[in-house]
Amino acid sequence: MATSVGIELGSTAVSAVALARTAAGVRLMSSAYVPWRGTDADGLSQAIAQACATVTATRAATIGIGSEVAIIQTVEPLVVQPARAALAVAFEFQYYLPYELTDSSWHYRWWPDGDVATSPTKGDLSSRVGSRGLTGTRRVVAVAVKRPLLDAHLDVCRRAGLAVRAVEVSAVAAVNAWWH
């Protein structure tokens, strides 16, 4: 039975869940809610360690960070060549950032045209190229977190003994759950 651990780093609490995939679907194995004052990294690290111990997080976890530290934007890049789609997304997304895109950790996902199961993801435009060029919606959801803010969150997790598998911005985590 495959188990996944998710940890939400909130401004006043750390929440954690351990989920298992079973033949019947997804099952909640354990959960934890650990309040913290929200003022120092040591307090957050202790709250993470306590939450991990409660849900017996023995594997790398996906952490959720608050949308207050991220910029989330929908953009419609002009993609002339599918091989250069990432460059087109970066060009359009930069317009919405108060800092250089190179100073951030960022990711994007093509917005689904309807069938979520077959919608292309980052860098996959092959299903959208026809004889007349790209077809369908060309909207992208892009997320950026300033690198020092992300590094601070990852450092606190490391100090708590937590291996991080992935980072999700809380506001888009639910959408990603449907895509994966």
N, C-alpha and C positions, 0 to 999 in steps of 0.2 A: 504494500500500500504506500504510494508516494505521498510524502508530506511536504507542504509548503508553509513557510512562516512569513507573516507580514507584520511589520511594526510601523505604527503611525507616530511620528514625532510631533506632537502638538505643542502649543505654547504654554499649556498648563498641565498636560498629562501625556503619558506614553501609553498607547494601546497596542496590544499584540494579539494575534490569532495564529493558531496552527490549524491548517486545513489538510484533509486527506482526500485523495481521489479514490472512490470505491466504485464497484460495479453499479451501484444505485445513484452515483453522482458525487457531489462534493459534501464532505461531512466535517463539521466543526469539531475538532479534537479537544481544543482548550483555548481559553482566552484570558487576557489580563488587562487591567486598567490601573495604572500607577500614577497618581497625581504628583506633580512637582511644582515648585514655586515659579519656575520659568525665568530665573534670574542668572543662573550660572551653569557653565558647562559641566562641572563636577556633579551637580544635582541631576542634570539630564543623564549623564553617564550612569549614575547610580540607579536612576529610574529605568533606564534601558536594561541594565543588568538584572534588576528585580523582575521586570516583565519577561525577559528571556528565560529566567529560572522558572517562572510560573508556567510558561507554555512549553517548557523543556526544549528550547530552541537549540538543537544540536547541528543544524544545517545553516548554510548561508541564508540570509533573509532578504526580502524586498522591503526597503524602507519607504515610507511616505513622508514627504516634507510639505509644509504648508504652502499654499499658493501665494502667500504674502512675500515669499522670497523668490518667486518665479514670475516670469512674464509669459503669458499664454496668449497667442494671437492666431487668428485664421488669416491666411494670405492666399492670393491667387497668382502664383508665379506664371510668367510667360515662358513656357518650355518649348523651345524650337527643336532641340535635339534631346531625346530621352537620356542619353549618356551624360548630359550636363544639367540634369534636373536639380541636383543638390546645389549647384552654383546659382541657379535661378531662384531657388527657395531662399538661400542665404541672402541674395541681393534684395529680395522683397522683404524679408523678415528684419533685416538691419534697420530699415526705416522706422520700426516701432521700438527699437531699443535705445535707452539713454546712454549706452556704453557700446564699445566695439564687440561685435559678435565673437571675435577671436579671444576676448576676455571672459568668455562664458563657456559653459558646457551646454550643448543644445541638441535637440532631436526634433524630428518632424515625422508626421504620418499623413499620407494622402487620405482625404475625407472620403468615406465610402459613397458609392453611387446608389446604393440601395441594398445590394446583397453583401452584407458584412463579411460573410464567409469567403467571398472571392475578391474582396477589395484589395488593391495593391497596397503594399506597405512602403516604407522608406526605400527609395531607389528602384522600385519595381514598377516600371511603366509599360512593360511589354504587352499587357492586356489592353492598354489604351491606345496603341498605335495602329492606325488603319491606313488605307491607301491615301486618305486626305489628311494625315497627321494625327495628332492626339485627339481622342474623343472623350466625351463625358466630362464630369466635373473635374476641374483642376484645382480644387481648394485643398489647402494643407493646414493642419493644426500644428503649429510650431511652439516649442517651449524652450526657454533659456533660463539658466540660473547662473548668476555671477560666480565664477570659479572659486573665489575665496569663501563665499557663503556655503557652497557645496562642500568644499574641503573641510570647513569647520564642522559640518554635520557628520561627515565621514570620520573625522578624527575622534569625535565624541563616541561614535559607534565602536571604533577600534579600541578605545580606552575601556569600553564596557565589555570587551571580548567578543563583540558581534562581528561576524564576517558578513559583508554586504554583497548580495548577488546583483541587485538592481536598485535604482532609485526612481520613484514615481512622484510626480507632483499630485497631491491629494485631489485637486480639482479634476484631473484627467484620469485618475486611477480607475474609476468606475467605467469610463469609456473603454480603456484598455482591457478591462476584464472581459468585455464582450468581444474584443478583437482577438484574444488569445485563447 
